[in-house]
Every structure is written in C-alpha cells, then in structure tokens.
Amino acid sequence: MFNAGTASAYFNFPDYDILGLIGFVSYMEYFNDVDFAQANWESLACELSREQRTH
C-alpha cells in the first residue's frame, strides 16, 4: 500500500487522518499541553525528562 517513512506514504493517507493529525498537533502547540503527551507516550516522557536533566 505505501512505504512507511517515505514522502509518498503521506499522500496515501485518507484526508480525515491528515486533518486529524494536523488538528491534534495544532492543539498541542497552541495549549502547550505536554502533560497529556507525557502520560500517554512513554518515549516522549523519556525525551522530555532527558532534556530537563541537561538544562
């Protein structure tokens, strides 16, 4: 169907998936809501805690 990680992969997503991703990212950026992301994505929580230790 599509090769994940390639530019052509994005063109094969249905429009509602793209709009959902754009809307979610816009929400996260506008409200700076990283608490939700940290609670739900372990990789992001680890990355943020690593950044806090280095600053």
C-alpha positions, 0 to 999 in steps of 0.5 A: 500500500505505501512505504512507511517513512517515505514522502509518498506514504503521506499522500496515501493517507485518507484526508480525515487522518491528515486533518486529524493529525494536523488538528491534534498537533495544532492543539498541542502547540497552541495549549502547550499541553505536554502533560497529556503527551507525557502520560500517554507516550512513554518515549516522549516522557523519556525525551522530555525528562532527558532534556530537563536533566541537561538544562 
